[in-house]
């Protein structure tokens, strides 16, 4: 009995030692992340960092976190973020996110509120800790922008998965349900005969990056280099839009390629685009004539047309849309 008790005591001391050492490593890794971001010229601040959870978990809490990249204008602020990991598998992280966060992008601040927002992340237990897969989900989400728009979502799910052993390629799945724009956008949609909410927005894609997504991403800064849209679908009342295709991106984030779109009830879509301010009312007849050529090939009610990206410009079939969006800073 004494030997058994002694063995149990030794194991308990070893486990406690492992937790103490592991918690120190977790803290060091968190502080190193912030230091690495600052060394790269980004803003990375917090007002408190702690590790708890003895003996079975590593619970990392970061208070009043602020991250920003001056090169892109992207920033994120939250009152706290918590990461949980079981002490026997620290490569599997579960995140608890606050009910309110702020995101800066495209010259505006977007406030995100959610009654339930959760995420998990799994990395491979190797030296560089390459990302294996992620999953996140939220319910009753509300996004409000300083630019004046707002939108509600009943549910949102996002998941990623590494493709084979290539840490630069990941499969991405997005599913949004009950998307309800508010304000002027909702009023314009109603004038166009559309219901107050989109019933579904779903996509499945494969993304290729310039560098592996691993522990060195703070310095390697992986950039999107290719995007294969395997399937996508948007259902909004009588409008049904699907698309698939491939895009590549140069070092400045400029896209090249083509997405093949199929749109049911396309005439209503043109009217909706005009009501929403994406088209001038005077240009609607020209759009109907131009896109009608493509629609006639498939019976007239369903429009099948390519969305082309070439040399910094984009077009819908024969009709120019203007400059293509860039995913990164110019240069």
Residue pairs with C-beta under 8 A, 6 or more apart in sequence:
15 55
16 54
16 55
18 87
19 54
19 55
19 58
19 87
22 58
22 87
22 90
23 51
23 53
23 54
23 58
26 51
26 58
26 60
26 85
26 90
27 49
27 51
27 60
30 49
30 60
30 62
31 49
33 44
33 218
34 44
34 45
34 46
35 44
36 218
36 219
37 43
37 44
37 67
37 218
38 44
40 218
40 219
40 221
41 70
41 71
42 67
42 68
42 69
42 70
43 66
43 67
43 68
43 69
43 70
43 75
44 66
44 67
44 68
45 64
45 65
45 66
46 62
46 63
46 64
46 65
46 66
47 63
47 64
48 61
48 62
48 63
48 64
49 60
49 61
49 62
49 63
50 60
50 61
51 58
51 59
51 60
51 61
52 59
52 61
53 59
53 84
53 87
55 87
56 86
56 87
56 88
57 84
57 85
57 86
57 87
58 84
58 85
58 86
58 87
58 90
59 82
59 83
59 84
60 82
60 83
60 84
61 80
61 81
61 82
62 80
62 81
62 82
63 79
63 80
64 78
64 79
64 80
65 76
65 77
65 78
65 80
65 81
66 75
66 76
66 77
67 75
67 76
67 77
68 74
68 75
68 76
68 104
69 75
71 329
72 328
72 329
73 104
73 105
73 106
73 107
74 103
74 104
74 105
75 102
75 103
75 104
75 105
76 101
76 102
76 103
76 104
77 101
77 102
77 103
78 97
78 98
78 100
78 101
78 102
79 98
79 100
80 98
81 95
81 96
81 97
81 98
82 95
82 96
83 93
83 94
83 95
83 96
84 93
84 94
84 95
84 96
85 91
85 92
85 93
85 94
86 92
91 122
91 123
91 124
91 125
91 129
92 120
92 121
92 122
93 120
93 121
93 122
93 123
94 118
94 119
94 120
95 118
95 119
95 120
95 121
96 118
97 114
97 117
97 118
97 119
99 113
99 114
99 115
99 117
100 111
100 112
100 113
101 111
101 112
102 109
102 110
102 111
102 112
103 109
103 110
103 111
103 112
104 110
107 147
108 145
108 146
108 147
109 145
109 146
110 143
110 144
110 145
110 146
111 143
111 144
111 145
112 141
112 142
112 143
113 141
113 142
113 143
113 144
114 138
114 139
114 140
114 141
114 142
115 139
115 140
116 137
116 138
116 139
116 140
117 136
117 137
117 138
117 139
117 141
118 136
118 137
118 138
119 134
119 135
119 136
119 137
120 134
120 135
120 136
121 131
121 133
121 134
122 131
122 132
122 133
122 134
123 129
123 130
123 131
123 132
123 214
124 130
124 132
128 167
128 212
128 214
128 215
128 216
129 214
129 215
130 162
130 167
130 212
130 213
130 214
131 160
131 162
131 167
131 170
131 213
131 214
132 161
132 162
133 159
133 160
133 161
133 162
134 158
134 159
134 160
135 157
135 158
135 159
136 157
136 158
136 159
137 155
137 156
137 157
137 158
138 153
138 155
138 156
139 154
139 155
139 156
140 152
140 153
140 154
141 152
141 153
141 156
142 150
142 151
142 152
142 153
143 150
143 151
143 152
143 153
144 150
148 183
148 184
149 181
149 182
149 183
149 184
149 185
150 181
150 182
150 183
151 179
151 180
151 181
151 182
151 185
152 178
152 179
152 180
152 182
153 176
153 177
153 178
153 179
153 180
154 177
154 178
154 179
154 180
155 175
155 176
155 177
155 178
156 174
156 175
156 176
156 177
157 173
157 174
157 175
157 176
158 172
158 173
158 174
158 175
159 172
159 173
160 170
160 171
160 172
160 173
161 170
161 171
162 169
162 170
162 171
163 169
163 170
163 171
163 206
167 212
167 213
167 214
168 208
168 209
168 210
168 211
168 212
168 213
168 222
169 206
169 207
169 208
169 209
170 206
170 207
170 209
170 213
171 204
171 205
171 206
171 207
172 203
172 204
172 205
172 206
172 207
173 203
173 204
173 205
174 201
174 202
174 203
175 200
175 201
175 202
176 198
176 200
176 201
176 202
177 199
177 200
178 197
178 198
178 199
179 197
179 198
179 201
180 186
180 196
180 197
180 198
181 189
181 196
181 197
185 276
186 196
188 272
188 275
188 276
188 277
189 195
189 196
189 272
189 275
189 276
190 196
191 275
192 268
192 271
192 272
192 274
192 275
192 276
193 237
193 268
193 271
193 272
194 236
194 237
194 239
194 268
194 272
195 236
195 237
198 234
198 235
198 236
199 235
199 236
200 233
200 234
200 235
201 233
201 234
201 235
202 231
202 232
202 233
202 234
203 229
203 231
203 232
203 233
204 229
204 230
204 231
204 232
205 227
205 228
205 229
205 230
205 232
206 226
206 227
206 228
206 230
207 224
207 226
207 227
207 228
208 224
208 225
208 226
208 227
209 222
209 223
209 224
209 225
210 220
210 222
210 223
210 224
210 225
211 217
211 220
211 221
211 222
211 223
212 220
212 222
213 222
223 249
223 251
223 253
223 327
223 328
224 249
224 253
224 327
225 248
225 249
226 246
226 247
226 248
226 249
227 246
227 247
227 248
227 249
228 245
228 246
229 243
229 244
229 245
229 246
229 247
229 259
230 244
231 242
231 244
232 241
232 242
232 243
232 244
233 240
233 241
233 242
234 240
234 241
234 242
238 264
238 265
238 268
239 263
239 264
239 265
239 268
239 269
239 272
240 263
240 264
240 265
241 261
241 262
241 263
241 264
241 269
242 261
242 262
243 259
243 260
243 261
243 262
243 307
244 259
244 260
245 257
245 258
245 259
245 260
245 306
245 307
246 257
246 258
247 255
247 256
247 257
247 258
247 259
247 309
248 255
248 256
248 257
249 255
249 256
249 327
250 256
252 326
252 328
252 329
252 330
252 331
253 326
253 327
253 328
253 329
254 312
254 324
254 326
254 327
255 309
255 314
255 324
255 325
255 327
256 309
256 310
256 311
257 308
257 309
258 306
258 307
258 308
258 309
259 306
259 307
260 304
260 305
260 306
260 307
261 303
261 304
261 305
261 306
261 307
261 316
262 302
262 303
262 304
263 269
263 302
263 303
263 304
263 305
264 301
264 302
264 303
265 301
266 291
266 295
266 301
266 302
266 303
267 288
269 303
270 279
270 284
270 287
270 288
270 291
271 284
273 279
274 280
274 281
274 283
274 284
279 287
286 319
287 319
290 317
290 318
290 319
291 303
291 305
291 316
291 317
291 319
292 300
293 317
293 318
294 303
294 304
294 305
294 317
295 301
295 302
295 303
295 304
297 304
298 304
305 316
305 317
306 316
306 317
307 314
307 315
307 316
308 314
308 315
308 316
309 324
312 323
312 324
313 320
313 321
313 322
313 323
313 324
314 320
314 321
314 322
314 323
314 324
314 325
315 321
